[in-house]
Amino acid sequence: MATKDIIDALAGIEPGSALDGIRAKRVQARDNAQKSYLSLFEPIDAGDVSLVERAAVAFFVIGLHREPTVAAFYRAKLTAIADGARLIEAIEAEIARGETSGPYGAFPAGPLSVENKAGLAYRVSAERKTDLGDRLVAAFEHAHLLVFRPRDAAVADMKALLAAGWSNTGIVTFSQLVAFLSFQVRVVTGLRVLGASLGSANAAGGA
């Protein structure tokens, strides 16, 4: 049985709807987004990044984006994986701890330095480190960096992942996860706004 298109599901797109028709005009983009989701979250071989780690990172990253419907999806996904449910409380606490607004950080010295902006340098709380483990602690701290202050990313940040037990291949997969999630949440949000706009226009036309 084919997996339902995840973006359609999260955006509430029904078959035959106006939004479904709009997405159908970009078949390749739609298919590629679905293939990316499946390869990252339902891989044949999880390799260097476990399914629990993938879902945990997703729940944390989407929580930082403050998108409740998508966050609920990844929360449920994590809960359904063996050993995942025990992480929920710790991750929810860290989402709250990491909430902020961005982007911010410092550019290299030059013309863009006028746009430098200070902000939260997130670190996992000491009381949650045991629950999460070294790998997820490092992953959450790096994910927060990528979401809110990518301009501050440095070699030392990559070394922190390696020191926590992430392999080079695992870091690539992790980076792909964060990038995909940022893309996914923006597309879902945009489609919902468009859907609401189309609904309002149809209602006005029928008045």
Secondary structure, 3 states (H helix, E strand, C coil): CCCCCHHHHHHCCCCCCHHHHHHHCCHHHHHHHHHHHHHHHCCCCCCCCCHHHHHHHHHHHHHHHCCHHHHHHHHHHHHHCCCCHHHHHHHHHHHHHHCCCCCCECCCCCHHHHHCECCCCCCCCHHHHHHHHHHHHHHHHHHHHHHHCHHHCCHHHHHHHHHCCCCHHHHHHHHHHHHHHHHHHHHHHHHHHHHHHHHHHHHHHHC
